[in-house]
């Protein structure tokens, strides 16, 4: 498949996924407990909904560490498992 067609398909898929996820709540497991997310278009939106916002946290999505740079573009789906770990300093 030519690169132009592949890029168009990716752009269309991202748009459709975001549109679909904005219309309905998504049932997640967050830190081992059921959570009904109103904001599922991105992990960043979920963190803001939960009041975590820009606080330093490590996000593990379905057993994989999610880089902070990917949080704004990674959408959520029903059944996803999210683990959040706060970073704490000390001695």
N, C-alpha and C positions, 0 to 999 in steps of 0.2 A: 504494500500500500504506500503510495507517495506520502511524503512528509506533510504536505499541505492538507491532504485528506485526514491524516491521523490527528493533526492539530485541531482541525475543525471538529472531529468526533470528540476529542477530549474536552474542548470548550463547550460543546453541546451537552455532554454528559455531566460536566460540573454544574452547568446552569440548571439542567433538569433535576439533578440530585438536590441542589439547594432549594429549588422551588418546591419539590416534594416534601423535603424535611421541614420547611417552614410552616406547612399547613397542618401538621399534626404533632402531638406530643410523642416523645420517644421514651420508651421504658429501658432504663439502664440499670446496671449494678454499679454503684459507686461506693468504694471502700467496703464491699461486702454487703451493702444494703440496697434494697430497691429504691430507685429514684426516677421520678417522672420529669423529664427535662422539657421545658417549654422552648428553650433555645438549643436547637440541634444542628444548626448550619455549620458550627465550628466548635472545636474544643475551647477556644477563647471565649465564645459566647456562653458556653456552659459554665466556665469559671466565673465569668461576670455575673451570671444568674445566681450562682452559689455564693456570691459575695467575696470571692477570692481575688478576682481582678488580676492586678499585676504583682501580687505577692509571689515571692520565689517558691515554686513548687515543682516537684518532678511529677510528670504525668505518665502513667503506664496505661496504654490502651490495648486491651486484649493480649496481655502478657508481653508487650513490646514497649520499650521506652520511646516516648514521642518527643522529638527535639522541639524546643521552644519555638524555633523558627517555622515549624509546621503546624502549630496550633491554630492559626488563623485560616488555614486552608483545609484542615482535616475535619470532615463532617462526621456525624454520629448516626448510628443505625440502631433499631430495636435490638436489644439483647447485648449490646456492647458492654464490656466490663472495663471500668475506669478505676484506677487506683491513684490516689493523690498522696504525695509525701511532702511534708513541709521541710524546708531546709532550716536547720538550727545550728547556731554556732556556740561554741563553748570550749571549755578547757578542762 
